Amino acid sequence: MWRVIVRFSLSGDQGSTVRNMVIKPKLESVGIRNTKTGTWESRACEIGLATRILTEVIKEVSHISANASSRDPHLNHLWIYLDRVWLRVDD
């Protein structure tokens, strides 16, 4: 299993529309939850699922950003941290 931490900033995302409609459902579908600090984190996630979902998120945000004017939502930054975790049976 892997701990996944994602931090991104979307400039011009009024009302967090892109975040709430595009990104949030995808990340939450694999257990990556918003920590309320702009960071999304999963204690333990399968690497294949995390890779697939993060790839989908990056593609969608890239498409939105590539077609954005300066006032439209666009990616400001994206950080991804993956760390292998070893869980005990009773975790």
N, C-alpha and C positions, 0 to 999 in steps of 0.2 A: 504494500500500500504506500501511497505517497501523500504527503502534506502539500497542499496547493495554496499559494497565496497570489492573488491578483490585485494589482492597484492600477487604476486607470482614471484619466480625467478626460471628460468630453467638454470642450469649450462650446458655448452656444446651445447647450442642451436645455432649453427652457422647460421648466417643470420636470426635468429628468425623464422626458418622454422616451428618448432612445434607450436610456439605461433601463427603464421600467418595462418597456415593450419588447426590446430586442435582447438585451444582455441578461437581465435578471432571471427570466424564465430558463434560459439555457444553463447558466451557472448553477442555479438552484436545482435543476433536474439531476445533477450529479453530486449534490450535497455541498456545493461551494456557496457559503452564506455570507451576506453582507454583515460586516462587523460594526457598521455605523460610523466608521472613520474613513470611508472611501476605499477601504480594503475589503476584499472578499477572501474567505478562507475556508478550507476544508481540513479537518483533522486527519482524515484518511480517505483517499479516493483511489480507485483503480487507475493506473497510468493511461491505459487505452481510452477509457471514458474521458478522462481529463484532457488528453491530447485532442480527441475528436471535438469536444465542446469548445475548447480554447481556439482551435483552428476555425470552427464555425463563427465564433465571436469575432476573431480577428478579420476574417473575410467580410463579415457584415459591416463592421466598423470601418474597414478600409474602403469598402464600396461607398458608404455614406460619406466618408471624409473626402474621397476622390472627387465626388460630385458636389461638394459643398462650396458655397460662397463664404465669405468671411463672417457672415451672420448666421449661417446654418450650423447645426451640430457637426463637430469634427473632432477627431482624436487629438488631444494635447500630449498625453504620454500614456505609456502602457508598461508596467513592470510585471513580470511573471517569475515566481520563485517556486521551484519544485524540490522537495526534500524527501528522501526515502525514510519511512518510519516503520518500525518493527513493533507490532501490537502484540500484547500478551493475550492469551486465550480469554481471560476474564475482562478485557477492555470492552 
